[in-house]
Structures are given as structure tokens and as C-alpha cells.
Amino acid sequence: MKNHKVRWTDRDGQPHVSVASYDEDSAKARKRQLVADGVVADAKDVRIVETKPGEVLQP
């Protein structure tokens, strides 16, 4: 299984990265949820990044 994290920039310009690792389908669902909840202005403000197990990304 490949691990993915979700990176996004909120409406105030603050960068964020998910703490949890997701499979690809779950990462896509999280991206849709961020857009639907209005956390980001647009889907282009959210990126899905493939990571290695245990890898920690910085915002």
C-alpha cells in the first residue's frame, strides 16, 4: 500500500499538512471534504503527496 498525505493552504494563506497517512482513495476523499467544508478557496489549493511509511512532512 502506498501512503499519502494531504497538503493545503487555507483561505488565510496558512499552509497545512495532514497528520494522518491515507491510501489514495481516502486522500482524494479528504481533499473533496476540505473543498466542500470551505477550508480552502479552490481544489488547486490542495495537493496529495505520496510519502514513505513514517515520513513526516512539514507544512
N, C-alpha and C positions, 0 to 999 in steps of 0.2 A: 504494500500500500504506500502510495506517495502522500507526504504530508504537505499541507498548505496553510499559510497564514493569510490574513486579510489586512491590508494597509489602506487607510483612508485619511482624507483631510476633511475636517468638519467645516461647517459654514463660517466659522471664525478664523479659519486658516491654520488651526492646530492639527499637527499630524498625530495619527494613532496607529497602533498595530494590535492585532488580536493576541490575547494571551494563550488562548486555546489553539490547538492544531486541528485542522479539518481534513476530511477527504475532499476531493474536488467538488463533488455534488453539494456537500454541506457548505463549502466555502462559497459556492455560487449562490446558495440559498441565503447565506449571511449577507452577501453583497446586495441581493434583492431587498432584504429586510432593512438594511441601512438606508437604502434609497426610499423605500416605502415609508419608513418612520420619519423621513425628513432630516436625518442626521447629516447627510451630505446634500449638496445642491444638485449633483448630477452623478450618474453612474460612472462617468470618467474620473471622478474623484476617488474611486475605489479600485484597488489592484489586488489580484490574487497572486501570491508569491509561493512558488514551490520551495520547501525547506527540507533539511535533513532532520531525522529524529533528534529531538532535544535542542535543536537550534533556536536561539533567542534573537529576535530581530529588534533593532532599535527604531523608534518612530522616525 
